[in-house]
Amino acid sequence: MAYVTTEEGGFEVSISSASANMKVKVGNYTGDGQNDRPVTGVGFTPCYVLVYDPTNTGWGSYFKPGIASPYSFNATDASLVYSDKIKAFNTDGFTVGNSYANQDQQPYHYLALGIGSSTGQIYSFSHEGDGNDDHSVTDGSMGFTPDFVIVRGDAAVSVAFSCSELNLGTGSFLPFTNSGIAVVGVKSFISNGFTLGTSPLWNNNGTMMYYTALKTTAGMFKFDSYVGTGETNPISGLGFQPCAVIVKRDGASTAMIKTSEHLTTHSTTIGGSGDTTTGITVLGANGFTVESDASVNTLDDTYYWYAFKAN
């Protein structure tokens, strides 16, 4: 069963929600340092939120998958699990605490994903890992065969993603951290779920794992790869103008994000060194452009990206 979380009387309550078409919103807010601060104007109840510091002031990046209960997670530090960063999902946004996701006068950007009302494209759920190879993780309420999934567990494991563009024969996946392709993660995508290998980032024995599964959707969500050129490199063929693009190298570098909330030519390393003007520089009508930063465009290196259109 899928869940989203909302606040009721100061507590988080899990409520059932059917799989449906994807809602996407990027936005910004300025921190006020107050606990239980609502961030509104999203327009839907999220099932996944990524909040990040678009400057170079070191407040980091945090994400909360739909049924992570009291937890949100540092996007790149495996040891950091929080109850005071992104605290809850609400009908028009989310609530942050008074810590790193809400420092007084600090600007923040966010990417929020939510469940709509028709064809299945996104689904968030949890499952306890068993550490066994060829472990099937399914939920009959999903209603589609995913081709992309993001994971984080309650244990000291990193956020990671996998997709059908990667070599599923070896269970390849990419952590958001400063590391390259790893294996024995997602081995196949199947109806209502996926099959896992033994990687503790995906299937840690006795650990509750939180998955957000997505399906490629024309005009809304797409992923692919490209080979770096070391110089200005336009990536086209998305079929829409993205509001958010995330790029991860297959070697050692952290993921990078650019949304329509960024200043022109600016992008941000997720949990890394902050703002840059040599990363993802343009979100165009049918794609995006990367410059020379090693996180997005080293000569002959392979990069994997995923992109969303606001709706």
N, C-alpha and C positions, 0 to 999 in steps of 0.2 A: 504494500500500500504506500502511496506517496503522501507526503505531508508538507505543509508549510507551517511556519510558526508565527504566532501573533501574540500580542500582549493582552492580558486580562487581569485586572486587579493587581498589577505589578508582577505577575508571573507569566512565563511563556507557556502557551498551550498548543499542542500539536493538533491540527485539524486535517481531515482527509481531503484530498483534492485530486480530481481526475487529471490524467495526462492530457495536454492540449497544445494549441499552437503557442509559439514563443512570444513573449513580450520583452522588449529591449529598451533600456533607458540609460543614457549617460548624463551625468550632472555634476554639480559641485556644491560645496557648502563651506562656510568659514567656521572654524571651531569656536566655541564659547567657554570651554572648560567646565561646563556644567554636566552633572551626571544625568542619565536618562534623557538625553537631548534627542527629540525626534527630528529626523531628516525627512521632509515631506515633499510632495510634488512629483513623486515617481509615477503615480497614476495607476499603480497596481500593487498587489502583495508580492514581493519578490520570493523566489526560491533559491536565489544565489546572488550575493553581493560581494564585489571586490572594491575596497576603499584603499586609496593610495595617496601618498604625499607627492604632489607634482613638482616640488621644489627640491633643493639639495640640503634640507635641514634635518634629515635623518629620522623622521617619524615612522618610516617604514610603510608596509603594505599588509592589509589584513583582508581575509575573506571568510565568508560564512555560507556554508551550503545549507539547503533547506531544513533539514531536520537535525542539525548539529546541537539541538537542545540548548544548554546554556553556553555553548562554546563558539568562539570564532578562533581563527588560526592565523599566525604569521605566515605570509605567503611564501617565504623562502627559508625561514629558520625552523628546522624540524622540531626543536625542543620547546617551542613556544605555543602553548594552548591557553586561551584566555576566556574569561567570563565577563570582561569589562571593556571590550573594544566594540564590536558590533553585537549588541545585546539581544535584539529581537527584530522580527519582521512585522510590519503593520500594514494596514489596508492601503496606505498611500506612501509607503516607504519603509524606513527602518529606524531603529533607535541605537544611538551610540552612547558609551559611557563617558567618563571624564578623563580618560587616559590618552594614549597615543593617537587614537582615532578622533580625538576632539580637543586638541590643545587650543587654548585661547588665542584667537586671531590667526590661527594657522589655516591656510587654504587646503582643501581636500577635493579630490575628484573621486567619482565612483562609476562603476558599471554594474547595473542591476538587471537580472534576468528573471522573468516570471512566466507563469503558466496562463495561457489564454483560454480560449473557449471552443477550439475545433481540432483540426488534424494534429496528431501527436508529434511533437518536435522536441520537447524537453521534459525531463523527469528527475526529481531528486529523491533519494531514498538511502537507507542505511542497511548494513548487513555485517554480521560478525565474521571476521576472517577465521579460517581454520589452518592456514599454512600449507594445505595440500595442493598438489599439482592438478591441473584440469578441473578446477573448482568452478562450477557454474553458479553465477549470481544472477537471478532473475526475479522479476516481480510482474505478475500477470496484469497488474493495473497499468503498466507502462504503455502497452498498446502499440509499440513499434519496435523495429530493429534499429538500435542506435549505430552510429559510425564514429562517434566521438564521446569521450568520457573524461571527467576530471575527478580526482580522488584525494581525500585526506583522511587519515585515521586519528583516533584519540591518542595514540602512542607517539613517540618521538620519531615521526616519519614526515617526509617532505610532501608538499603539494605536487602532484604530477598529472600529466594528461597523456592520453593515447588516442589514436585515430586510425582509420583504415588506410591512410597514406603511409603509415609506418609498417615495418616488417613484422606482421603479426605471427609469422612462423617462428620467430624467436621471442615473441612476447614483448617487442620493443615498446618503450615509452620514454617520455622526457620529463624529468623533474623541473620545476621552475628555478631550482637552485643553480649555482655556478658549477654545473656538471653536464656531462654529455648523455647520449642515449644509453639507457639501461635495458635489461632484458628480464624475461620471465614475469612480465606484467600481464597485459591483456593479450590473450592468445587468439581470440576470435570474438566477433560480435554475432549474437544470436537473437532470435525473437525474444523480446522483453528483457534483454540483458546482454551478458558477455561471459566468456570463459577466462579464468585467471590461472596464472602460474603461481610460483611460490614466493615472489617478491614481497617483502614485508611492507613495501609502500602501497601494495594493492590488496594483500591477503595475509595480513599479520595475524598469527594464531591468537585467538582470544581478544582481539582488538575490534572495537566497533569502527567500521569503515564507512565513510560518507561519500556517496557517488552522485554526481550530476551528469546524466546521460543526455546527449543531444543527437539530432538527426539533421543531416544536410538539408537545407530548405532553400529552394531557388528564390532569389531576391531577398533573403533574410539572413542566412547563416551559411558560411562556406569556409573550408580549410584546404590547404594545399602546401606545396613546398617550392623552393627555388634555390638556385645555386648562386652564391655570392660572386660579384664582379669586382669589388673593391672600389667602385666609383658609382656615381648616380645610377640607380637601378629602378626603373618603374616596373611595378608588378600589376598586371592587368587581368581582365577576364573574370572579375568577381560577379558581374551582372547587376551590381548596385553600388551606390556610394556608401562606404562604411562609416559608421559612427564610432567604431572601435576596432582596432587591429592589435593583436598580440603576436609577437614573433619570438621564436626560441631556436637557437643554433643547436645542431646535433653534437657540438663539442662544448667545452667549458665556457659558459657565459650565462648570466641570468636572463630571464625573459624580459622583453621590452614591450611597453604598451603606448599607443597613441590613441586618443579619442578626440572627438570634435570639441571637447572642452579645453584642450591644450592651446597655448599660444601658437601662432603660425610657426612651422618648422620644428616645434618642440615635441619631445617624447620623453618617457620616463622608464628607467629600469625598475622592474618590480622588486622592491626590497634591496636594491643595489645602490649605486652611486648617485641616483637622483636624475635631475633634468639634463637633457642634452639636445643640441641642435644638429647633430650628425647621425641621428638614428633614423626613425621613421619620421619623415619631414612633411609629407603631403598625404591627405586623404582625398582622392580624386573621384570623379564621376563613375569610374569603373575599376578602381583599384587604389593603390597607394605607392609611395616612392620611398626607398631607403637610400641612405647615404653611406658613409665610410666607416661608421662605428662597428667594431668587431662583433658586437652583439647582434648585428643585423646584416652585415655585408662584407665579410672577409672573402677574398678571392678564393674560389673553388670550394668553399665550405657549403654545406647544405643547411637550409633554414626551413623550419616548419611554421606556418602561420594559420591563425583563424581569425575570422572577421564577422562582425554583426552589422546589420542595418537597424537604425532606430525605427520604432513603429508606435 
